[in-house]
Structures are given as structure tokens and as C-alpha cells.
Amino acid sequence: MHPTRLMMKPFSFPRKRRHYVIGILLGVIFLPYWESRVGSSFRCISQHALEHTTPTHLPIDNGKVRLATYNIAHGRGTANSNWRGGDPVERTTRLDQIAELLRSSNADVVVLNEVDFDTSWSGCVNQAEYLAKAAGFPYWVEQRNIDFRVLLWKFRFGNAILSKHPVEKVQVVDLPEYTPWETWLAGKKRGVMCQLRVGERTLRLIGTHLEARSESVRVRSARNMIQQVAAGDVPVFVLGDLNSTPPNFPYSASDEHGHNAISIMDAAGLWQRTLQDDTPVAEHQLTFPSMKRRSVIDWIFIPQEARLVNYEVVDSLLSDHCPVVADIMPRFRG
């Protein structure tokens, strides 16, 4: 007789239990994402002030206001990936250096682009709050362009405005999207309009970061801002990384109809540029990339009623963009 052989059946997960486990796994993966996207509209813009700050109407120096714009590249420095900005100590040191640069600029108002509010690659540090406190700006505004979460990784970043003057009103400036599906999945480029109380008067500005991949989208964004500004009764400054260069400047681009975003803004007659076309652009006036500058994409547009006193591109390798600073004599209304 042969010994009895035990026949082992292959392990089989019951179908109902298998579906149950798959459902749990999908929930773990996708529920945080859906929560982040559903709630993103409520986090799109927020207004902040240092604790115990009492709004004061600071006087302005001889009627001048100093404005600055700076794309801080998520605090990664000149690295070519947001994940390669260094360890937490290096990133914190770089933020401290950016704060010192902003402090030494003596700017009244700073528009920042590519600011992380709660993003995994930069250690989930709110860079707007960190820089406002470290650089001596008691008021700041956060405006998110991208806002989503996948498992433990969070991606929340956009524009910020730091101010030494009280912020009275903020609103999102909606801009055209690159693709609908991308907007639905993660977000899109937008801007923020901010009304400040400077001395006893009102100053209004737009801080924005235009789409980097398409001049056509930038042209439509420029037209959108023109429409919003023209509808108001207060002159509006426009600051930020516009990702566009005028036709007679190096590395200019046009859309399929030959249009250019900067030219569209010029033609509106609402602003004057801090960097004009009357002389060839010099290397020290270029803003990007900071390692070997070749183009101007970071701009300060000032209302026709205002007067430009001074304009400077600051040489710095703390980002792949250089900061731009301008002294303005505004003609306030109200």
C-alpha cells in the first residue's frame, strides 16, 4: 500500500473578501486625494497678520513705495528638481538667506512666486509665513495654484504677497487654464489682487505667475488681467513671473497668431514697464536663469499715472530667478 497523500488545495482568497480588501486599498490611496481636491477651493486664498499686530498706517518715504517681485523656486536654490533642494538644514538655511535678502531690499511690498505652503519636497514648511516673520513683514497673503495630496505626499504651492502695510482686501484673479484635466486633477496658475493701505491712501496690485508652457495661454491671461483692471477705478500694479518676453528682447515667443503677452499688456495703455524698449537690454537687466542670465520674464508693471524712480535686478543665486526691485512714486486715489 502506498501512504496516503494529502492533497493541498492552492490558497484562494474568497471573492467577496478580495473585493473588500481592494476597496480598502483604493480608499486609502484615493480618499486623501479626493479630500484635498474637494477642499482646495476653500484653501485657495487666505489673509494673515502676525499675532498681536495692530494695523498702523505707516508713512511712506518722500511719497515713494518700494516694490519687489521674486520667484523663489520653492526654496530649492538653482537645483533642476524640486526634490533636489538639499536636506532640511540646507533648505532652512536658504530660506533664512532669502529672508535676509528681502529684509535688506527695504521693500514695502514683495510678490513671491513658486512658494510652498504645505509641500512634501520642502518638508511641508509654510514658506510664506516663514519668510514674512523672518524678513519683517507683519502682513502676508497666500494664494494656492496647485493643491492636492497623494497618500503621504502633499503638493500645495502658489503665490504670496508680503507687506509692511495693512492688507484691506484680497481676491483671486482667475486665469485661463493650460488643460481642463490638469486643472481638475491638480490646479492651475492664477493670481491674487491685493488692496493695501499705504499711509492714508489705497494701493492695489496683482501678484501672478503665468503659464510657462504656452504663450497662447499667457496672451489670454494678459487679456484677462487687462479686462479686470480696466473695469476698476483704481490704478493697479502687476508684479510677478510672467514667463513672457517682449518681441525685441532675447528669447521672445509668440502664439500661433503672432501675439505676445507683454505686447498685449503694452497695447492696453494701462501700464508702463519698468524695463523699456528704448535701449538694448543689458546682461545685468536680465532675470532668468540666475546662473547664466539670458532673458527677462520677471516684471513690474506700473500704472501710467505713477512714476518710476529706480529699477534694479538683484544678483542672487538663491533661486534660478533674480529678484526685481523698483522705487515708485504712485499717484494714489482714495
C-alpha positions in Angstrom: 0.0 0.0 0.0 1.1 3.5 -0.8 1.0 6.0 2.0 -1.9 8.3 1.8 -1.1 11.6 0.1 -2.6 14.8 1.4 -3.7 17.0 -1.5 -3.2 20.6 -0.6 -5.5 23.0 -2.4 -4.0 26.2 -3.6 -4.9 29.2 -1.3 -7.7 31.1 -2.7 -9.0 34.4 -1.3 -12.8 34.5 -1.2 -14.0 36.8 -3.9 -16.1 39.0 -1.6 -13.2 39.4 0.8 -10.8 40.1 -2.1 -13.1 42.9 -3.3 -13.4 44.2 0.2 -9.6 44.4 0.5 -9.2 46.1 -2.9 -11.9 48.6 -1.9 -10.0 49.4 1.3 -6.7 49.8 -0.6 -8.3 52.1 -3.2 -9.9 54.1 -0.4 -6.5 54.5 1.3 -5.0 55.7 -1.9 -7.7 57.9 -3.3 -9.7 59.3 -0.4 -6.9 61.7 0.7 -6.6 62.9 -2.9 -10.3 63.5 -3.3 -10.5 65.3 0.1 -7.6 67.5 -1.0 -9.2 68.4 -4.3 -12.7 69.0 -2.9 -11.3 71.2 -0.2 -8.9 73.1 -2.4 -11.3 75.8 -3.4 -11.7 76.8 0.3 -7.9 77.0 0.7 -7.3 78.9 -2.5 -6.6 82.2 -0.8 -6.0 83.4 2.8 -5.0 86.6 4.5 -2.7 86.7 7.6 -1.1 89.0 10.1 1.4 88.5 12.8 -0.2 87.8 16.2 -0.9 91.0 18.2 -0.2 93.1 15.1 -2.2 96.4 15.3 -2.8 97.9 11.9 -0.9 101.1 11.5 -0.8 103.4 8.5 3.0 103.6 8.0 4.2 106.8 6.4 6.0 106.4 3.0 9.4 107.8 2.4 9.0 111.0 0.3 6.0 109.6 -1.3 7.9 106.6 -2.7 6.9 103.0 -2.5 9.4 100.2 -3.0 8.0 97.1 -4.7 9.7 93.8 -5.4 9.0 90.5 -7.1 10.9 87.3 -6.7 10.3 83.7 -7.9 11.9 81.7 -5.0 11.6 78.4 -6.9 10.2 76.5 -3.9 13.4 77.3 -1.9 15.3 74.7 -3.9 18.0 77.1 -5.0 19.4 76.5 -8.5 18.8 72.7 -8.4 17.0 71.4 -11.5 14.4 69.5 -9.5 12.2 70.5 -6.6 13.2 67.2 -4.8 16.9 68.1 -5.0 16.9 71.3 -2.9 19.1 69.8 -0.2 18.4 68.4 3.2 16.2 70.2 5.8 19.1 72.1 7.3 20.2 73.3 3.8 16.7 74.3 2.9 16.2 76.2 6.1 19.5 78.0 5.7 18.5 79.0 2.2 15.1 80.3 3.4 17.0 82.4 6.0 19.2 83.8 3.3 16.2 84.7 1.2 14.6 86.4 4.2 17.8 88.4 4.7 17.8 89.4 1.0 14.1 90.5 1.3 14.9 92.4 4.5 17.9 94.2 3.0 15.9 95.2 0.0 13.8 97.5 2.2 10.8 96.7 0.0 7.4 97.8 1.3 5.6 95.0 -0.7 7.0 91.8 -2.2 5.3 89.4 -4.6 6.7 85.9 -4.4 6.1 83.1 -6.9 6.6 79.3 -6.5 6.0 79.5 -2.8 5.4 76.2 -0.9 2.6 76.3 1.7 2.5 72.6 2.6 4.6 70.6 0.2 6.5 67.3 0.8 9.6 68.1 -1.1 10.3 71.2 1.1 9.4 69.5 4.4 5.9 70.9 4.5 7.2 74.3 5.7 4.8 77.2 5.0 7.4 79.3 3.3 5.2 82.4 3.0 4.7 82.5 6.8 8.4 81.7 7.5 9.7 84.5 5.2 7.1 87.0 6.4 8.2 86.5 10.0 11.9 86.3 9.3 12.1 89.2 6.9 9.9 91.6 9.0 6.6 91.7 7.1 3.7 91.7 9.5 1.1 91.1 6.8 1.0 88.4 4.1 -1.4 86.8 1.7 -1.3 83.2 0.4 -2.8 82.1 -2.9 -2.6 78.5 -4.0 -2.2 77.4 -7.6 -1.6 73.7 -7.0 -3.3 71.8 -4.2 -3.6 68.0 -4.0 -2.4 65.1 -1.9 -1.4 61.5 -2.8 -1.0 59.2 0.2 1.6 60.9 2.4 2.8 63.3 -0.2 1.3 66.8 -0.3 1.7 69.4 -3.1 0.4 72.9 -2.2 2.1 75.9 -3.6 1.5 79.2 -5.5 1.9 82.9 -5.0 2.3 85.1 -1.9 2.4 88.8 -1.1 4.4 90.1 1.9 3.6 93.6 3.1 4.7 96.1 5.7 1.3 97.9 5.2 -2.1 96.6 6.3 -3.9 94.4 3.8 -7.6 95.5 3.4 -8.9 93.2 0.7 -7.8 90.2 -1.3 -9.3 88.3 -4.2 -8.3 85.5 -6.6 -7.6 86.6 -10.2 -8.8 83.7 -12.3 -6.7 82.9 -15.4 -7.1 80.6 -18.4 -6.1 77.0 -17.9 -3.5 75.0 -19.8 -5.7 71.9 -20.0 -9.1 71.2 -18.2 -8.0 67.8 -17.0 -4.8 69.3 -15.4 -6.9 71.9 -13.6 -9.3 69.3 -12.4 -6.6 67.0 -11.1 -4.2 69.4 -9.5 -5.0 73.1 -10.1 -3.7 75.8 -12.4 -1.9 79.1 -12.5 -3.8 82.1 -11.0 -3.1 85.4 -9.5 -4.1 87.4 -6.4 -5.3 91.0 -6.3 -4.4 92.7 -3.1 -5.6 96.1 -1.8 -3.2 97.8 0.7 -3.5 100.8 3.0 -0.3 102.7 2.4 -0.1 105.8 4.6 -3.6 107.2 4.3 -4.1 106.0 0.7 -5.0 102.9 -1.2 -2.6 100.9 -3.3 -3.8 97.9 -5.4 -1.7 95.3 -7.1 -1.9 91.9 -8.8 0.7 89.3 -8.0 0.8 86.5 -10.5 2.7 83.7 -12.1 1.7 83.0 -15.7 1.8 79.6 -17.5 5.4 78.6 -18.5 4.5 76.2 -21.3 2.3 78.3 -23.7 2.5 81.8 -25.0 -1.1 81.4 -26.2 -2.2 80.8 -22.5 -0.1 83.8 -21.4 -1.7 86.0 -24.1 -5.2 85.0 -22.9 -4.1 85.6 -19.3 -2.8 89.1 -20.2 -6.2 89.9 -21.8 -8.0 88.6 -18.7 -6.0 90.9 -16.4 -6.5 93.8 -18.7 -10.3 93.3 -18.5 -10.3 93.1 -14.7 -8.0 96.1 -14.3 -9.9 98.3 -16.8 -13.2 97.6 -15.1 -11.9 99.2 -11.8 -11.4 102.8 -10.9 -8.1 102.4 -9.1 -4.7 102.0 -10.8 -3.3 98.5 -10.4 0.3 97.4 -10.4 1.1 94.0 -11.8 4.1 92.0 -10.5 5.4 88.5 -10.9 7.0 85.9 -13.1 5.0 86.4 -16.3 7.1 83.9 -18.3 6.9 86.2 -21.3 9.5 88.4 -23.0 8.7 91.3 -25.5 9.4 90.7 -29.2 12.6 92.7 -29.3 14.1 91.1 -26.2 16.1 87.8 -26.2 14.2 84.6 -26.2 10.8 86.1 -27.0 7.9 83.9 -28.1 4.6 84.4 -29.9 1.4 82.4 -30.1 0.0 80.9 -33.2 -1.4 84.3 -34.3 1.9 86.2 -33.7 0.7 87.7 -30.4 2.9 88.2 -27.3 1.6 88.6 -23.7 3.9 91.6 -22.9 3.0 93.3 -26.2 -0.7 92.8 -25.4 -0.2 94.5 -22.0 1.7 97.3 -23.6 -1.1 97.9 -26.1 -3.7 98.2 -23.4 -2.2 101.6 -22.3 -2.8 100.9 -18.7 0.8 100.4 -17.6 4.4 101.3 -18.3 7.1 98.7 -17.9 10.0 99.1 -15.5 12.2 97.9 -18.4 11.5 99.7 -21.6 12.4 99.1 -25.3 14.3 102.3 -26.0 17.8 100.8 -25.3 19.2 97.4 -25.8 18.7 95.2 -22.8 21.9 94.7 -20.9 23.0 91.5 -19.1 22.5 93.0 -15.7 18.8 93.7 -16.6 18.1 90.0 -17.4 16.3 88.0 -14.7 16.4 84.3 -15.7 18.1 81.9 -15.2 20.2 83.4 -12.4 23.2 81.1 -13.2 23.6 82.4 -16.7 21.0 85.1 -17.4 19.6 85.2 -20.9 16.0 86.6 -20.7 13.6 88.9 -18.8 10.5 87.1 -17.6 10.1 88.7 -14.1 8.3 92.1 -14.4 6.9 95.0 -12.5 4.2 96.9 -14.5 3.3 100.2 -13.0 0.2 102.4 -13.8 0.6 105.2 -16.3 -0.2 107.6 -13.5 2.8 106.5 -11.5 6.5 107.5 -11.9 9.4 105.1 -11.9 12.2 106.4 -9.7 14.6 103.4 -9.7 14.7 99.9 -11.1 17.2 97.1 -10.2 17.7 93.4 -10.8 19.4 91.9 -7.8 22.2 89.5 -8.5 21.5 86.3 -6.4 21.8 82.5 -6.7 19.3 81.7 -4.0 16.8 80.8 -6.8 17.0 80.3 -10.6 15.3 83.7 -10.9 16.8 87.0 -9.8 14.7 89.4 -7.6 13.5 92.6 -9.2 13.1 95.8 -7.1 11.6 99.2 -8.1 11.0 102.5 -6.4 7.7 104.0 -7.5 6.1 107.4 -7.0 2.4 106.4 -7.2 -0.4 108.7 -7.8 -2.9 107.4 -5.2 -6.6 107.6 -5.4 -8.9 107.4 -2.4 
